[in-house]
Amino acid sequence: MDLAGKTVVVTGAGRGFGRAFALKAGLLRARVFVSARTLAAAQRVADEVAANSGARVDAFACDLADPATIRAFADGVAAHADRIDVLINNGARYLEGPDLSDADDDAITDTIASGATGTLLTVKHFLALLRASEGADVVNLVSSAAEAQNHRSQAHPAFYAAKAAQAGFADVLSHQLRPEGIRVISLYPPDFTDGDPLHSTWEHASRTADDPLTAQSVLDCVLFAIGQPRDCFIRSFHFEQL
């Protein structure tokens, strides 16, 4: 697949899957914009992308629990690009602990705000740039925690709530944007191994039926979906768990 001439925005790109996708987008010759909670984290990944592929990449600070920084992120991208072709909604706070008392009120509020409200506001403030694309894709990294009666994660109930809200938003958003030709693609992976795309082990990770899901395979699913002809609207990926 080639993303040459495409503009890609990745939230939560400071580490994990967001970083991996940004690095891959650079290799596929996209124009890349990355965000993380701190500018230092986003800039570190931007520098990695540029060094690894020579891609044009800009970094922004964006706390998805803070509406003002989401607006500033969107304004910053708009100052450099006239459209967005792929928006990767990856950023969201993870909160561990299965009991309600395992987290304080501020952590609970922040988790729900970043995963639910943050995704909604990100799409809202980037929507004009998405509409300017000839064929835009909004990709949401949700979680198997949003699936009905899935109680396997040791995440806090606030994380479950955030992901369920994100899934509900993605569902209605897909319906609303379909007439405009904008695809909304959501992935519901269980916990998966991250790996480091800049390490030699990335290319040689074991990916058999007995292995846990890898970031490489999740990334491949995203690339497959956005690489389809525009008559193909893949709304979601669900994964069998070990």
ABEGO torsion letter per residue (X at the ends): XBABGBBBBBBGAABEAAAAAAAAAAAAGBBBBBBBABAAAAAAAAAAAAAAAGBBBBBBBBBAABAAAAAAAAAAAAAABABBABBBBABBBBBBEABAAABBAAAAAAAAAAAAAAAAAAAAAAAAAAAABABBBBBBBBEAAABBGBAABABBAAAAAAAAAAAAAAAAAAAAAAAAGBBBBBBBBBBBBAEBAABAAAAABBABAABBBBAAAAAAAAAAAAABBAABBBABBBBBBX
